[in-house]
């Protein structure tokens, strides 16, 4: 957990929001082939992702 928190800090990501979102996505059958998108350096909040899709 500590390494996740520290990696989030280095990437400028809110660790609490990151862990909550990633946990939810994995629980909702996120495809294993796309796990690289869930790494802190690639992670995009769901809200930001929905805004970019709407544009």
N, C-alpha and C positions, 0 to 999 in steps of 0.2 A: 504494500500500500504506500509506503513512504517513497519508494522509487517512482510510483505513478504520480504522486503529489509533486515531487521535485521536477519530474519531466514536464508536468503541466505548467509549473512555474516558469521553467525555462522557455516554454513555448507561448507564454502569455495567455494560458487557458485557465479558467476558473475550475479548479480540481473537483469541487463538489458538484458543479453542474455537469462536468465531463463524466464523472463516475455514475451519476444518476442516469444520464442519457444513454451512455454506453451499456449499462446494465439493462435498461429497458429495451434497447434495440436487440441485444442478445437474447433476452427472454421472448421477444417477438419474432424469433427465428431469422435473425440477420444471417444472410448467406456467408458461409465460411470463406468463400472465394473473394469476399469483399471486406474481410477483417482489416486489411491495410488501411481502409478508410476510417477505422475507429481508433487508430493510433493518435496520440495527442498532437503530433505535428501535422496530421492530415485532417483532424476532426473539425467538422463544421456543425454548429448548433442546428438542430432541426428547424428552428424558427428562421435562421438565416438561409437554410437550404430551401425552405418553402417560398421565401421572398424571391430568391433567384429563379426558381421555377416559374413563378407567377409573372416575372418580367418578360 
